[in-house]
Amino acid sequence: MSRQEILAVARAEFAEKGLSGARIDEIAEKTSTSKRMIYYHFGSKEALYRAVLEEAYNGIRATETAVPIEAMNAEEALASNIRITFDYHHENPEFVRLVMNENMHKGAFVGDVAGIKRRNESVIRVLSDIIAKGVAEGVFRDDLDPVDLHMTISALCFYNVSNRYTFSQIFNRDMTSPEAVARRREQVVDIVLASCRKRRT
């Protein structure tokens, strides 16, 4: 059983049950390995949880920074960034649950993940470059803050996964169909682009 295979099972367990609810013996059983082997690789349950968080954040940051913005105009680049961020959240609901669980712990563990702040800075650099391109092209406001922009994109993409079941029940609207997902993705693109565009005088 490889370290990566243990991480995959642990990710599902932590996403479903949180740090306190997940059990190392259950992870060991599902990976057909031993608790001793898991502790050999990771040292502790908390360290395994941090490794799961690290891998989860690495995945979304690699996705967010993959847009070849040099070949696009600013609006195309930002729209592409939004779409791949939206799709990552939609295709990785475990990531959303992990983030929700970590917020229940008031971010107690994510801050100790090695290099996470440096990796998170990468998406801010990308958005800064997109904003600068948009300002130079005369299409974006010159007072946009890349961290605020990242928060807005994340919030709109996150909600579609974190609240999909409650929203569907309350408003009797299927948020999981391919048509609903595609429609919401483009709505998020339109909302964010509209908020960034230079106001006409």
Secondary structure, 3 states (H helix, E strand, C coil): CCHHHHHHHHHHHHHHHHHHHCCHHHHHHHCCCCHHHHHHHHCCHHHHHHHHHHHHHHHHHHHHCCCCHHHCCHHHHHHHHHHHHHHHHHHCHHHHHHHHHHHHCCCCCHHHCCCHHHHHHHHHHHHHHHHHHHHHCCCECCCCCHHHHHHHHHHHHHHHHHCHHHHHHHHCCCCCCHHHHHHHHHHHHHHHHHHHECCCC
